[in-house]
Amino acid sequence: MLHLQAFFFPLRFSRHKHLLLLPQEEDSPEGSLISDTSTVICLHDYHSLDRTGRKKKGITALDPRADDFDLMYEQVKALKEGNAVDKPIYNHVTGLLDPPELIKPPKILIIEGLHPM
């Protein structure tokens, strides 16, 4: 199965917004594109409901109602503008929403997941 990865570059100091979509094999090595100048944001972290919440509402993680696309947009925009964000974390092991992590704006932002567009 192929996943699309969205790459926004350059992140700062540009009047132009660039988007590059690259297919990536599902079994490709995790972190192969990561360096000290890049950060990966997994869009699964923007689930607004944990596993129990989705079950109660009778929806899956693929349902747009299970994701906070507004927060995703605002945080990607903030990173592109050079501002740090407290990105949410969805824990796939427990199915719970973990405490957020501070993400500082990188030179290269890699956005991966089911909803990069």
FENTA-V19686 format. One record per residue. RES is the residue in three letters. PSI is psi in whole degrees, -180 to 180 (NA if undefined). OMEGA is omega as a letter, one per 30 degrees, with the letter a starting at -180 (999 if undefined). Layout:
# FENTA-V19686
res:RES psi:PSI omega:OMEGA
res:RES psi:PSI omega:OMEGA
This chain:
# FENTA-V19686
res:MET psi:140 omega:l
res:LEU psi:142 omega:l
res:HIS psi:146 omega:l
res:LEU psi:136 omega:l
res:GLN psi:133 omega:l
res:ALA psi:131 omega:l
res:PHE psi:122 omega:l
res:PHE psi:128 omega:a
res:PHE psi:154 omega:f
res:PRO psi:158 omega:a
res:LEU psi:-32 omega:a
res:ARG psi:161 omega:l
res:PHE psi:35 omega:l
res:SER psi:138 omega:l
res:ARG psi:-13 omega:a
res:HIS psi:141 omega:l
res:LYS psi:127 omega:a
res:HIS psi:139 omega:l
res:LEU psi:128 omega:l
res:LEU psi:125 omega:l
res:LEU psi:126 omega:l
res:LEU psi:130 omega:l
res:PRO psi:144 omega:l
res:GLN psi:131 omega:l
res:GLU psi:141 omega:a
res:GLU psi:-34 omega:a
res:ASP psi:14 omega:l
res:SER psi:153 omega:a
res:PRO psi:128 omega:l
res:GLU psi:137 omega:l
res:GLY psi:10 omega:a
res:SER psi:-19 omega:a
res:LEU psi:9 omega:a
res:ILE psi:140 omega:l
res:SER psi:-174 omega:l
res:ASP psi:-6 omega:l
res:THR psi:4 omega:a
res:SER psi:157 omega:l
res:THR psi:141 omega:l
res:VAL psi:131 omega:l
res:ILE psi:122 omega:l
res:CYS psi:122 omega:a
res:LEU psi:-13 omega:l
res:HIS psi:-25 omega:l
res:ASP psi:-14 omega:a
res:TYR psi:18 omega:l
res:HIS psi:133 omega:l
res:SER psi:-14 omega:l
res:LEU psi:141 omega:l
res:ASP psi:-180 omega:a
res:ARG psi:-42 omega:l
res:THR psi:-41 omega:l
res:GLY psi:-40 omega:l
res:ARG psi:-39 omega:l
res:LYS psi:-43 omega:l
res:LYS psi:-37 omega:a
res:LYS psi:-9 omega:l
res:GLY psi:34 omega:l
res:ILE psi:163 omega:l
res:THR psi:174 omega:l
res:ALA psi:-17 omega:l
res:LEU psi:-13 omega:l
res:ASP psi:128 omega:a
res:PRO psi:-24 omega:l
res:ARG psi:-13 omega:a
res:ALA psi:1 omega:a
res:ASP psi:151 omega:l
res:ASP psi:79 omega:a
res:PHE psi:-30 omega:l
res:ASP psi:-45 omega:l
res:LEU psi:-41 omega:l
res:MET psi:-50 omega:a
res:TYR psi:-49 omega:a
res:GLU psi:-39 omega:a
res:GLN psi:-39 omega:l
res:VAL psi:-42 omega:l
res:LYS psi:-45 omega:l
res:ALA psi:-43 omega:l
res:LEU psi:-41 omega:l
res:LYS psi:-29 omega:l
res:GLU psi:0 omega:l
res:GLY psi:15 omega:a
res:ASN psi:141 omega:l
res:ALA psi:154 omega:l
res:VAL psi:156 omega:l
res:ASP psi:95 omega:a
res:LYS psi:134 omega:l
res:PRO psi:162 omega:l
res:ILE psi:124 omega:l
res:TYR psi:124 omega:a
res:ASN psi:108 omega:a
res:HIS psi:-23 omega:l
res:VAL psi:-49 omega:a
res:THR psi:-21 omega:a
res:GLY psi:13 omega:a
res:LEU psi:165 omega:l
res:LEU psi:115 omega:l
res:ASP psi:168 omega:l
res:PRO psi:148 omega:a
res:PRO psi:162 omega:l
res:GLU psi:146 omega:l
res:LEU psi:126 omega:l
res:ILE psi:120 omega:l
res:LYS psi:150 omega:a
res:PRO psi:122 omega:l
res:PRO psi:173 omega:l
res:LYS psi:-35 omega:l
res:ILE psi:126 omega:l
res:LEU psi:121 omega:l
res:ILE psi:123 omega:a
res:ILE psi:120 omega:a
res:GLU psi:150 omega:l
res:GLY psi:-172 omega:a
res:LEU psi:-23 omega:a
res:HIS psi:53 omega:a
res:PRO psi:-17 omega:a
res:MET psi:NA omega:999
